[in-house]
């Protein structure tokens, strides 16, 4: 990455330990000095006794931040604190960082490496505050507490440096660009040519197979237009999607995805045996469409309860399958088969207990399969009213944004209940209590939404057509 310059005007309502009533600004400059190495400089407008970081990042800083002589970095619970060893205040700090592309506990990867040499930098790792207390025990639960004063405003300036361009905040820039820092996002620096449509900016590792780049750009251009029309524009602005690629041996696939506001970052590994076939294209289109749906249902708004992950995981599955069928990227028959597989798998999971307790049983796939089945039943009920699953979610998202930005199963039930209380009762039967006849419960759920369904002789759930 070329010069990543973070201009953070941090109006800190606190002067470390010495004078907590003062305000501060700080400029942060982050620049690639050579391969796998970064130069970081903090300049504060007023000397402080210490700085602490907004994000913990595990042992990442202790392992990779090389501080100048006289400074030390200390791990305090789930945060890091930097100060002089002699305790004297400082207003300037320079350090170097080794590129760190491993996942860190409960946080975003600090740097995402691309096979073509590009890098995506997570700017949130550089956000600092000023502690109001010097007591180590005040930070055992991390820096996000009343002992730290955080910026009232922040601004970042980035320069492409030795890279061809930088992509951030749905914009492509060849020269310096500045913008509010916020809580941090990924900035891409590298050679890739971006897809730029009215509904999406997307960049994929140029080292990925040509057919995969083609699929991503073509399918996502259509899918994001489809989602925006049916779910509304994202509260955070135009979406930005970045996808890194790593070649793997054999027929293997690995992927992780993270949503940050209106941005989605995907790390994709693909085996050499994964060739360009209709079935592989269909599978990858479904994967990208599922992850993209999370920008709406678990990005700008958040599911508040982990035991209700069926809300966002299941709906993302259903939205992807319905959208791709509607767009002609795959057929209605293919979508029916996916929903049949999900419903049949849901039956098996429910034999072990309710959907709410699936996580405790390490049956996390139940959230996807049973959630997709719930979403299909909801879609069917909405279709009887001349609407779709997307209309229900648009209303649910709007209500969540008007509140605290979170939602749960009860919110879903309220919106679904306007259409059909029979549907809500059928959903509750599988989410909140164990049923002695899970196959019948799943069929009843689908039928409550007007979806024609039945169990075959082998106990698999069969559907007629998409509602």
C-alpha positions in Angstrom: 0.0 0.0 0.0 1.3 3.3 -0.8 1.0 6.0 1.7 -1.8 5.4 4.0 -2.1 8.7 5.8 -4.7 8.9 8.5 -5.4 12.5 9.4 -7.4 12.0 12.6 -8.6 15.2 14.1 -9.4 13.6 17.4 -11.1 16.1 19.7 -10.4 14.2 23.0 -12.4 15.4 26.0 -9.6 14.4 28.3 -5.9 15.0 29.1 -4.7 11.6 30.2 -4.2 11.5 33.9 -2.8 15.0 34.3 -5.6 17.2 32.9 -8.7 15.3 31.9 -10.6 18.5 31.1 -8.4 19.4 28.0 -9.1 18.6 24.4 -6.8 17.0 21.9 -6.3 16.5 18.2 -4.0 13.8 16.8 -2.7 13.2 13.3 -1.9 9.6 12.4 0.2 8.8 9.4 0.5 5.3 8.1 2.8 4.6 5.2 4.2 1.5 3.5 8.0 1.8 3.7 8.8 -1.5 1.9 7.3 -4.9 1.4 5.4 -6.1 4.6 6.5 -3.1 6.6 4.6 0.1 7.6 5.7 3.4 9.2 3.2 4.8 11.7 3.4 8.2 13.3 1.1 9.7 15.9 1.3 13.5 16.5 -0.9 14.8 19.4 -1.6 18.5 19.8 -0.9 18.3 23.5 1.3 16.0 25.5 -0.4 13.1 27.2 0.8 10.4 29.6 -0.5 7.4 27.5 -2.7 6.3 24.7 -5.0 3.3 24.6 -6.5 1.6 21.5 -10.2 1.2 20.7 -9.7 -2.3 19.5 -7.8 -5.1 21.3 -6.5 -7.2 18.3 -5.2 -10.0 20.6 -1.4 -10.1 20.7 -1.1 -8.4 17.3 0.5 -5.2 18.5 2.8 -6.9 21.1 4.1 -9.1 18.3 4.4 -6.7 15.4 4.6 -3.0 16.7 8.3 -2.0 17.0 8.3 1.0 19.4 11.2 3.4 19.7 13.6 3.2 22.6 12.0 4.5 25.8 8.4 3.5 25.0 6.6 0.3 26.0 3.3 -1.4 25.0 1.4 -3.1 27.7 -1.5 -5.6 27.4 -4.3 -4.6 29.8 -7.1 -7.1 29.7 -8.5 -6.6 26.2 -6.7 -3.4 25.3 -3.2 -2.1 24.6 -1.6 0.9 26.3 1.5 2.8 25.0 3.5 5.1 27.3 7.0 6.1 28.1 8.9 3.9 30.5 9.9 6.9 32.6 6.3 8.1 32.8 6.9 11.4 31.1 4.2 12.8 28.8 4.7 12.7 25.0 3.1 14.3 22.0 4.7 12.3 19.2 5.2 8.6 18.6 6.8 6.8 15.7 6.7 3.0 15.2 6.9 0.4 12.5 4.5 -2.4 11.9 5.0 -5.7 10.2 2.0 -6.7 7.9 -0.2 -9.0 10.0 -2.7 -11.0 7.9 -3.8 -13.5 10.5 -7.2 -13.4 12.1 -7.3 -11.9 15.6 -9.8 -12.8 18.3 -13.2 -11.2 18.0 -12.0 -8.5 15.6 -11.2 -7.7 12.0 -8.0 -8.9 10.4 -5.5 -5.9 10.6 -4.2 -6.4 7.0 -5.8 -8.6 4.3 -3.2 -9.8 1.8 -4.1 -10.3 -1.9 -2.3 -12.8 -4.1 -1.6 -10.1 -6.7 0.3 -8.0 -4.1 -2.5 -5.7 -3.0 -3.3 -5.1 0.6 -6.4 -4.0 2.4 -5.7 -2.1 5.7 -8.2 -2.0 8.5 -8.0 1.6 9.7 -9.9 0.8 12.9 -6.7 -0.7 14.4 -5.2 2.8 14.6 -7.9 4.6 16.6 -6.7 5.7 20.0 -8.1 7.4 23.0 -6.6 9.0 26.1 -7.0 7.3 29.5 -8.3 9.2 32.4 -6.9 6.8 34.9 -3.4 5.2 35.3 -4.7 2.3 37.3 -4.1 -1.0 35.4 -7.3 -2.5 36.9 -9.4 0.1 35.2 -8.7 -1.4 31.8 -9.1 -5.2 32.4 -12.4 -5.1 30.5 -10.9 -3.2 27.6 -10.6 0.5 26.7 -14.3 0.9 25.8 -15.3 2.1 29.2 -15.6 5.3 31.3 -11.9 5.4 31.9 -11.1 6.5 28.3 -12.0 9.7 26.4 -12.7 9.0 22.8 -12.5 11.4 19.8 -15.3 13.8 19.2 -14.3 13.9 15.5 -11.7 12.2 13.4 -10.6 12.5 9.8 -8.3 10.3 7.7 -6.2 11.3 4.7 -4.9 8.4 2.5 -2.4 8.6 -0.4 -2.0 5.7 -2.9 1.8 5.9 -2.6 3.5 3.1 -4.6 0.2 1.4 -5.4 -1.9 2.2 -8.5 -4.9 3.4 -6.6 -6.8 3.2 -3.4 -10.4 2.3 -3.0 -12.4 3.4 0.0 -15.9 4.5 0.9 -17.2 3.3 -2.6 -14.7 5.6 -4.4 -11.7 4.8 -6.5 -8.8 7.3 -6.1 -5.4 7.7 -7.7 -4.4 10.6 -5.5 -4.8 11.5 -1.9 -8.2 11.4 -0.4 -9.5 12.3 3.0 -12.7 11.4 4.9 -14.0 10.9 8.4 -12.3 8.1 10.3 -15.3 6.8 12.2 -14.7 3.4 13.8 -12.6 2.2 10.9 -13.0 0.4 7.6 -10.9 -1.4 5.1 -9.0 0.6 2.5 -7.8 -1.3 -0.6 -4.5 -0.4 -2.2 -3.4 -2.3 -5.3 -3.7 -2.9 -9.0 -7.1 -4.3 -9.4 -9.7 -2.7 -11.7 -12.9 -2.1 -9.8 -16.4 -2.7 -10.8 -18.2 0.6 -10.3 -22.0 0.7 -10.7 -24.7 3.0 -9.2 -25.3 0.3 -6.5 -21.9 -1.1 -5.8 -18.1 -0.7 -5.9 -16.4 -4.1 -6.0 -12.8 -5.2 -6.3 -11.5 -8.7 -6.6 -8.0 -10.1 -6.4 -6.6 -9.9 -10.0 -4.8 -13.2 -9.3 -8.2 -15.0 -9.0 -9.3 -17.2 -12.0 -10.8 -15.1 -14.8 -14.1 -17.0 -14.7 -14.4 -16.2 -11.0 -13.8 -12.5 -11.4 -16.2 -12.4 -14.3 -18.9 -14.2 -12.2 -18.4 -11.9 -9.3 -18.7 -8.7 -11.3 -21.6 -9.8 -13.4 -23.7 -11.5 -10.7 -23.0 -8.8 -8.1 -23.9 -5.9 -10.4 -27.3 -7.5 -10.8 -27.7 -8.7 -7.3 -26.9 -5.4 -5.6 -29.3 -3.6 -7.9 -31.9 -6.1 -7.0 -31.3 -5.8 -3.2 -31.3 -2.0 -3.3 -34.6 -1.9 -5.2 -36.3 -4.3 -2.7 -34.6 -3.5 0.6 -33.8 0.1 0.1 -30.5 1.9 0.0 -28.0 1.1 2.7 -27.9 3.6 5.6 -24.1 3.7 5.3 -24.1 4.7 1.6 -23.1 2.9 -1.5 -21.7 -0.6 -0.8 -18.1 -1.5 -1.2 -17.2 -5.1 -1.6 -13.6 -6.4 -1.6 -12.6 -10.0 -2.2 -9.1 -11.5 -1.8 -8.1 -14.8 -3.3 -5.7 -17.6 -2.2 -5.1 -20.7 -4.3 -5.4 -24.0 -2.4 -4.3 -27.5 -3.2 -6.9 -30.0 -4.4 -10.7 -29.6 -4.3 -10.9 -27.3 -1.3 -12.7 -24.1 -0.6 -12.3 -21.7 2.4 -13.9 -18.4 3.0 -14.5 -15.8 5.7 -16.6 -12.7 5.4 -17.0 -9.6 7.5 -19.5 -6.8 7.3 -18.5 -3.3 8.4 -21.3 -0.7 7.8 -21.8 -0.6 4.1 -18.6 -2.6 3.4 -18.1 -6.3 3.0 -14.6 -8.0 3.1 -14.3 -11.6 1.9 -11.2 -13.8 2.1 -11.6 -16.6 -0.4 -9.5 -19.7 -0.9 -10.2 -22.0 -3.9 -8.6 -25.3 -4.8 -7.1 -25.9 -8.3 -9.8 -28.5 -9.0 -12.6 -25.9 -8.7 -12.9 -25.3 -12.4 -15.3 -23.2 -14.5 -18.5 -25.3 -14.7 -22.2 -24.2 -14.5 -22.5 -25.8 -11.0 -19.4 -24.1 -9.7 -20.6 -20.7 -11.0 -24.0 -21.3 -9.4 -22.4 -22.2 -6.1 -20.1 -19.2 -6.0 -23.0 -16.8 -7.1 -25.0 -18.1 -4.2 -22.1 -17.6 -1.8 -21.5 -14.0 -2.9 -25.2 -13.2 -2.8 -25.6 -14.6 0.7 -22.7 -12.6 2.1 -24.0 -9.5 0.3 -27.4 -9.8 1.9 -25.7 -9.4 5.3 -25.0 -5.7 4.5 -28.7 -5.2 4.9 -29.7 -7.7 7.6 -26.7 -7.8 9.8 -24.6 -4.8 8.9 -26.6 -1.6 9.0 -28.8 -3.3 11.6 -27.7 -6.1 13.9 -29.4 -9.2 15.3 -29.1 -8.7 19.0 -29.2 -12.3 20.2 -26.8 -15.0 19.0 -29.4 -17.7 19.7 -31.6 -16.1 17.0 -29.0 -16.2 14.2 -31.6 -17.9 12.1 -33.0 -14.4 11.5 -30.0 -13.1 9.5 -28.3 -16.4 8.3 -31.6 -18.0 7.1 -32.9 -14.9 5.5 -29.6 -14.3 3.7 -29.8 -17.8 2.3 -33.4 -17.3 1.1 -32.7 -13.8 -0.3 -29.8 -15.1 -2.3 -31.7 -18.1 -3.7 -34.8 -16.0 -4.5 -32.8 -13.2 -6.0 -30.7 -15.4 -8.2 -33.7 -17.3 -9.5 -35.6 -14.0 -10.2 -32.6 -12.7 -12.0 -32.2 -15.8 -14.1 -28.7 -16.6 -12.8 -30.0 -19.9 -11.8 -33.4 -21.6 -12.4 -36.5 -21.9 -10.3 -35.9 -25.6 -10.1 -32.4 -25.0 -8.7 -33.9 -22.7 -6.0 -36.6 -25.3 -5.2 -33.9 -27.9 -4.7 -32.0 -25.7 -2.4 -35.0 -25.0 -0.2 -35.9 -28.7 -0.2 -32.4 -29.6 1.1 -32.6 -26.9 3.7 -36.1 -28.0 4.9 -35.0 -31.6 5.1 -31.9 -30.8 7.0 -33.9 -28.6 9.4 -36.1 -31.7 10.2 -33.0 -33.6 11.2 -31.7 -30.7 13.4 -35.1 -30.4 15.2 -34.9 -34.0 16.2 -32.2 -32.9 18.7 -34.1 -29.9 20.1 -35.4 -26.5 19.3 -33.7 -24.1 16.9 -33.0 -21.7 19.8 -30.7 -24.3 21.4 -28.9 -25.3 18.2 -25.8 -23.3 19.1 -25.4 -25.1 22.4 -25.5 -28.3 20.5 -22.8 -27.1 18.1 -25.4 -27.4 15.3 -24.8 -23.9 13.8 -25.9 -25.0 10.4 -29.4 -25.3 11.7 -29.6 -21.5 11.8 -29.0 -21.5 8.0 -31.3 -24.4 7.1 -34.2 -23.8 9.4 -33.8 -20.1 9.0 -34.1 -20.4 5.2 -37.2 -22.6 5.7 -38.8 -19.9 7.9 -37.9 -17.3 5.3 -39.5 -19.2 2.5 -42.7 -19.7 4.6 -42.6 -15.9 5.3 -42.1 -15.2 1.6 -45.1 -17.4 0.7 -47.3 -15.6 3.2 -46.2 -12.2 2.0 -46.9 -13.3 -1.6 -50.5 -13.9 -0.7 -50.7 -10.2 0.2 -49.0 -9.1 -3.0 -45.6 -8.6 -1.4 -42.4 -10.6 -0.7 -39.9 -11.6 1.9 -37.9 -8.5 0.9 -40.9 -6.2 1.8 -41.0 -7.7 5.3 -37.3 -7.1 5.8 -37.5 -3.6 4.4 -40.0 -2.8 7.1 -38.0 -4.6 9.8 -34.8 -2.8 8.9 -36.6 0.6 8.8 -38.0 0.0 12.3 -34.6 -1.1 13.6 -32.9 2.0 12.2 -35.5 4.1 13.9 -34.7 2.5 17.2 -31.3 1.3 18.5 -30.2 -0.4 15.3 -30.8 -3.9 16.6 -33.7 -6.4 16.2 -34.7 -9.8 17.5 -37.2 -12.6 16.9 -40.0 -10.7 18.6 -39.5 -7.9 16.1 -39.8 -10.4 13.3 -42.9 -11.9 14.8 -44.6 -8.5 15.0 -44.0 -7.8 11.3 -44.9 -11.3 10.2 -48.0 -11.3 12.5 -49.5 -8.4 10.5 -49.7 -10.9 7.6 -50.4 -14.2 9.4 -50.5 -15.2 13.1 -50.7 -18.8 11.9 -47.3 -18.3 10.4 -45.9 -16.8 13.6 -47.3 -19.7 15.6 -45.7 -22.2 13.2 -42.3 -20.4 13.5 -42.4 -20.4 17.3 -43.1 -24.1 17.3 -39.7 -24.8 15.8 -37.7 -22.0 17.3 -38.7 -22.1 20.9 -39.8 -25.7 21.8 -38.8 -29.2 20.9 -41.4 -31.0 18.7 -42.1 -34.7 18.8 -42.8 -34.7 15.0 -40.3 -32.3 13.4 -41.2 -33.4 9.9 -44.8 -32.4 10.4 -43.8 -29.2 12.1 -41.7 -28.1 9.2 -44.4 -29.0 6.7 -46.9 -27.1 8.8 -44.6 -24.1 8.8 -44.3 -24.1 5.0 -48.1 -24.6 4.6 -48.8 -21.7 7.0 -47.2 -19.5 4.3 -49.1 -21.1 1.5 -46.1 -23.1 0.3 -47.2 -26.6 -1.0 -45.0 -29.1 0.8 -45.0 -32.7 2.0 -42.7 -35.5 3.3 -41.8 -38.2 1.0 -41.3 -41.9 1.9 -37.7 -41.3 3.0 -38.7 -38.4 5.3 -37.3 -35.7 3.0 -39.4 -32.5 2.6 -40.6 -31.9 -1.0 -41.9 -28.7 -2.5 -44.0 -28.1 -5.5 -42.9 -24.7 -6.8 -41.6 -21.4 -5.4 -44.4 -19.3 -4.0 
